[in-house]
Amino acid sequence: MGWLTDDERNQLAPAERALPRLPIPVQAVSSDEFMPMPQSPRQRALERRLKALGTELARHQGLTRRQFFRTASGMAAAFLAMNDTFGPVFGVSHAEAATPELAQARAQGLSGQFIMDMHTHFLRDDTRLQGFVRAREAVGKAGWNPMLVNKPQNIEDLKFANYMKEVFLDSDTKVACISGAPSEITEDWFLTNEMKAAARTRINDASGSRRAFSHAIFTPGYPGWMEQIDRAIEVLKPDSFKGYTIGDNTHKNLSKHPWRLDDEKLAYPAYEKFAKAGLVNVCIHKGLFPPSMAQRFPHLLPYCDVSDVARAAKDWPQLNFIIYHGGYRYAGAGRPEDAWQQFEQSGRIDWVTDLAEIPARAGVSNVYADVGQLFAQTTIAEPKLAAVMMGQLIAGLGADHVCWGTDAIWTGAPQWQIEALRRLEIPDELRRKHGFAPLGEADGPVKRAIFGENNARLYNFDARQRLALADDRLSQAKLAYEREGSLRTNLAYGFVAGRGST
Ligand SMILES: [Zn+2]
């Protein structure tokens, strides 16, 4: 079997037509509250600048704006517009946006970069979680194609077929971990643990290599949760476990089983099972709980910050605690402007700064940050905030403890996030004031570590496995997909899917 069934391929066509048409989102999207943030005045300014730049450059190149935005120059133009709006944070030149050959050469030169994204999602076929459709709509909203304005996104956008396309064909991602989230309502898990494991097998079998990893979700306090850990270890063989201390993040109003990482009675027996099975990476959803949310669910607040991380890490030196979203509080109905304001007033950002301080405070070296959503949400709204958070995490945890994750495909293909980190630099003034080290070149040591080396080390993804990706069936399919033309159409994808079958 190939990556997709005929049914899935057919579903993909309408999804492709409804894709957002700007190279980067111009509006923040919530990954778990489902309600898109209102555009800030500066984001409106960004959108205007981006559209104006796109119109001008597209005309020079004899393309429609829509076509232009799908090229490497279109992506460069997006970061140019960001610099114009927010101040110079991204390394990009006007020449790149104006000269397709230049932009294409740069994109081509970096396309082989090893990117291991351990935080990706899609939804089960029978999902009822329509909220994510609205999240994607918000990304496409204010898009420049009038035909798409107010055009509903399709729920198929959130499913396996489009996941394959956006993660593996529309981005430079080489390896991805299929994640998920639990819920008190069984049908509302993003994917069951069985589904995650099955999708991993399906992708890896079709590729002939190790492209996909999968999480199993563990749910302390839920009925039968310890038996489910045993079953997962024995049957599903996840690459790591992931837990939500908030209990039920999808339906916060129903959350009955929040827990703390340092709860010896409840959580430690689970860690014991993980350690015994050699599953040393424990992934924990944290943050995404802004003040507005705390007001609605005050009883969940103590479970969302990172105050329980240090002790658990100290008590379990044989495990790695990988804190998802870096504990960043202000996504999910929060406002990056508030985070920036907090930083300007206090030098701190809830709860990223707290996380970054754990190694020095507790004398541990087994705490890691995943940047999923933390990076996406701030890059487009307050790029300086993204830069500062990277600076703090690297200073506190070490560049070898900051791990790539994008929360794709909630905000579409992750390529814009990849490009953002490649181009991001902490402005001089902030570096001097706070003593941050530079992030450096797109393919320099710091960014290489974050994009892939750290995750590869954590998950024992060795050189031989990495080498095998270069000419596996997925690489061949991607080549064919790109040959079909720089304008990535659903036609091209249909061809690829056909070729993927073996
Ligand atoms: Zn996620």
Boltz pocket constraint, residues with backbone or C-beta under 6 A from the ligand:
constraints:
  - pocket:
      binder: B
      contacts: [[A, 119], [A, 121], [A, 179], [A, 180], [A, 372], [A, 407]]
      max_distance: 6.0
